[in-house]
Amino acid sequence: MKYFIKFCVAILLAAYLLYVFVMISGRPSQETCQSIDVIMADSAQSGFITPEVATKMLEQSKVNPIGKKMAEISSQDVESVLVRSSFINNVVCYKSPGGRLGIIIEQRLPIMRVMSANGDDYYIDSEGNTMNNSGYSADLVIATGHITKSFASKQLVNLGMFLRYNDFWNNQIEQINVEKDGSIDLVSRVGGQIIHLGNAQNLEQKFSNMMALYEKVIPTVGWNKYSRFNVEHLNQVICTIAKP
């Protein structure tokens, strides 16, 4: 579905650009740029880039097209400035009649913030790319502990994507911690228990086992009965009784 939507957007954009080209080709224009129309291709998803942020980036790089002759504006220069941001995946800039400059931005969508024991502080996106923490903040799960960028892009991205598309667990898990041996612990929001995940494989089964315990056991014994759950093994959940 994701690639189908991208394909449809590309087709519509190509058709629109062809229309614009036909309308203005062969007619040198002396009109100036009156407005910038920034379109977020993935506006339904929450990211760090907004039309206002994109416009400010152009102003700071001194390539703000407002007031310049349309014929003198380089779409490539505009695209080059914006795509430098680690939060932007792709940019398409085009000119429209009436002195309008259109910019379509495809964001990199953050799924997790990493605050490693080695001092690294960055976000990772849905494809495992790192995104610099440049003063932005988002309500995302935080991963701490012994995390290399390679580990984050190959292991944690799977966990981050699972949480992003599962409302219950996305709200229930407030922190991820990676031990020196690479094993993963989760800190639950309600109850405060540690959930020992082991690795980031077989997530559907592990969280399904955990959900079964939530539904069948916790209502009987209460949230304070246990301090730790181990779902590393696929056929069982090991519970550690909380100390009095």
PyMOL commands that set and color helices and strands:
alter all, ss='L'
color gray80, all
select helices_A, chain A and resi 2-24+51-60+70-72+75-83+149-164+167-172+203-216+218-221
alter helices_A, ss='H'
color red, helices_A
select strands_A, chain A and resi 35-40+88-96+100-107+110-116+121-125+130-132+142-145+173-178+184-188+194-198+226-230+238-241
alter strands_A, ss='S'
color yellow, strands_A
deselect
rebuild
show_as cartoon
